[in-house]
């Protein structure tokens, strides 16, 4: 998993030398984000949407899903986690001298996570709220498509995310 993450990060920076994009999301516009993440509990897949409410602020929602196996008391158990979260991000492009095709941001998220485990599992996974923070960057390959890399923690989506962004 670490090799995939390092390879993806290197690819993001190599692509940035050969492509040209537009500025961050205009006010009132939305974008769709799809990708995979890094987590202690399996490989999450996510889909989310962001809407620009100000030239420097976006709000959005996200759905994530992951499934993983765990060995507990000499038995194998299959767990599933679904997450529903909302986020708010501040985009630094206005206050920093950032090239037009890049978008750097940081923000907070609040989500609800549903853990599904077999009835015979006696471990300690539970449903609940998660508050987290994230910092990320996006490289716009064109005025419609970009690559997104985000790091975060404090909720069930620990680690990071790598995905594609499509401006709608």
C-alpha positions, -999 to 999 in steps of 0.1 A, spaced: 0 0 0 29 24 8 44 17 -26 11 26 -43 8 58 -23 44 68 -31 40 60 -68 8 80 -70 24 110 -53 53 109 -77 30 106 -107 10 136 -95 41 158 -94 54 145 -128 21 151 -145 21 187 -131 52 195 -152 34 186 -185 -2 197 -180 -20 230 -177 -52 237 -159 -75 265 -146 -79 281 -112 -99 266 -83 -136 261 -82 -156 293 -91 -183 305 -66 -216 286 -70 -200 257 -89 -197 221 -78 -172 193 -83 -173 155 -79 -145 137 -61 -140 99 -65 -111 78 -53 -95 54 -28 -80 60 6 -56 47 32 -70 34 65 -62 10 93 -95 -7 85 -93 -18 48 -90 2 16 -119 28 15 -135 39 -16 -152 73 -16 -174 96 -36 -181 132 -26 -193 165 -39 -181 200 -30 -198 233 -37 -180 267 -37 -199 292 -14 -171 318 -15 -140 322 -36 -120 307 -6 -146 283 9 -162 251 -1 -187 228 17 -195 193 7 -206 158 15 -190 124 11 -199 87 12 -172 61 19 -172 23 21 -146 -2 31 -145 -39 40 -118 -58 58 -110 -91 75 -99 -94 112 -86 -123 131 -100 -123 166 -101 -152 192 -87 -175 165 -116 -168 141 -117 -147 110 -144 -119 108 -154 -97 79 -163 -61 88 -179 -34 67 -178 3 74 -200 29 57 -193 66 64 -214 97 57 -197 130 63 -199 167 57 -169 189 53 -158 225 50 -125 237 35 -106 269 32 -87 273 0 -54 291 2 -51 303 -34 -62 339 -27 -38 346 2 -8 327 -13 10 330 -46 0 296 -59 1 287 -96 -33 289 -113 -36 251 -119 -30 242 -82 -55 243 -53 -44 239 -17 -69 236 11 -74 226 47 -106 221 67 -128 200 91 -152 172 86 -179 156 107 -193 122 99 -213 93 110 -198 58 106 -217 25 106 -197 -6 115 -212 -39 105 -196 -70 121 -208 -106 124 -231 -113 154 -205 -138 168 -178 -110 169 -170 -100 205 -146 -71 197 -152 -34 202 -163 -18 170 -192 6 172 -212 31 152 -207 68 160 -197 103 151 -162 112 140 -147 147 139 -116 151 117 -94 175 99 -78 174 65 -52 191 44 -50 186 7 -41 197 -27 -55 193 -62 -38 197 -95 -62 206 -123 -52 188 -155 -77 208 -175 -106 232 -167 -128 201 -159 -106 173 -145 -80 172 -117 -61 149 -94 -66 152 -57 -44 141 -28 -55 146 8 -42 137 43 -64 136 74 -71 121 107 -94 120 137 -122 99 122 -127 65 105 -110 78 74 -75 81 88 -45 83 66 -52 99 33 -71 99 0 -61 99 -37 -86 106 -63 -100 123 -94 -120 155 -94 -145 164 -121 -159 199 -122 -196 199 -130 
